[in-house]
Amino acid sequence: MHGPHACAPRPAPGIWSPLEYACHVRDVLLVQRERVLAARRSNTPVAEPMGRDERVEHDGYALQEPATVARQLTDAAALFANVLDRLPPDHWDRTLIYSYPQPTERTVRWVAVHTLHELRHHLHDAHRQAPKPHPGQTAES
């Protein structure tokens, strides 16, 4: 399949498509941004689970327009980076209760590093699932 929704179909049951991974990463960035902001506002707030599996269906990840998701993903990354850029040095050690895999007190610094780790992991997953060009076909074809 080629065209605007070439990344929408799942390669196998239970494996997200590249489009679904992109939607998830967008939402992770937005949720993590809110968690950092909450840790700046309150002492040790609880970061509620984001409902990652439920969002796939509830938000219709596979039905979203790839170009729109790409723009939203870029915007979400800029918003998250802005919040981190604006952290005063002493706020990197503020804490929150991170719920996954079990409730644990974490620093804002850990949230930033963990988010980067998750983004790299999901980028690798999406690249593995992306459709490969046919022999003799360029990425622009």
N, C-alpha and C positions, 0 to 999 in steps of 0.2 A: 504494500500500500504506500502510495506517495501522496504528497499534497499537504494541506494544512493540518490534517488530523492523523498523519502517519505515525505519530508517537502515542496515539490514544489507546490502541488495543493492547491488552495484556499479553505478554509472550507465553504465559502459562497461568493456569488458575492459581491464585494466591500470590502471584508476583506482580507488583505494581508496574505499570507502564512508565516510560520516561515522563509523560505528561503528569501522571499521578505523583511521581517523585518530585517534580517541579512544584506542584501545588503544595505538597507536604513541606518542602523546604521553605517556601514562601510563608506558610503558616507557622513553622518553627521559628523563623526569624521574628515574626510579629509577636508570637507568644513570649519568646525569650526577652524581647524588648520590654514588654509589659512586666515581666518578672524582675528585670533589672530596675525599672522605674519603681516598682512596688518596694523593692529592697532599699531604695533611696528614701522613700516616703515613710516607711514603717520599720520598726525593729523586728527582724526575723519573721517576715510574713510567710504564709504557707503558699507554695506554688502548686495550685491544683493541677491534676493531670490534664493534658490538652485534648484527650480523646482522639488520639491519632487515627485509630482504625475507624471510628465512627465518622470522622470528618470526610473520609474518602467517599462515602455514600451521601452523608448529610449535606455536603457542599457540592456534590456532583463533580468530583475531580476529573473524571474521564470525559465529561461533556463540556469542559471549559475550553475556551478558545486559546490555542497555544501562544499566539502573539500577545494576547492580554495577560496571560499568566507570566510570560517573559518580562513584560513591563512591570507587573506587580512584584515579581521576584526581585527585579533590580531596585524598585522603590523600597521594598522591605529590607533589603540588604543595606541600602543607604540610611534608612531610619534606625536600624540596629547599630550600625557603625557610628552614627551621630550620637546616640545615647552613650556609647562607650567612649567616644572622643571627649565628651563633656564631663566624664566622671572626675571629680577631684581625687587626688591620690589616696586619701583616707577612705573613700567610698568603695574602693576595690576590695576591701576586707569586710564590708557589710555582709550580713548573712541573710539567708532565707532557708526555709525548709523545702527541699527538693523531694518530690514524692516518688520518683522512680529511680531504681527498682523498689526501694523501700524508703520511707521518710528519713531523710538525713540532712543535717545542717550543712549548707554549702556557702561558699563566698561568691560574691559577684565575679571575682576573678575566675573561679571555677566555672561559673555559668558561661562566661565568655570563651574559655578554652574548650569546654564541653560542646558548645554550639559550633565552633570551628571544626571540631572532630566529627560531629554529626553531619555537617555540610559536606565535608570531604568524603565521608562514608557514603552518603546518598548520591553524590556526584559520581562516584565509582559505580554504584548500583545502576544509576540511570545510563551511564555510558555502556555498561554491559548489555543493557536491554535495547539500546538505540538501534534502529534499522541500519544495516550495513549497505553501502552502495554496491550495485552490481558491478562485476568486472568491466572496466572500461568507462564506468560512470564516475563523474566527479561529484563532490559534495554539492556543487552549485547546479547540477543537472536536475 
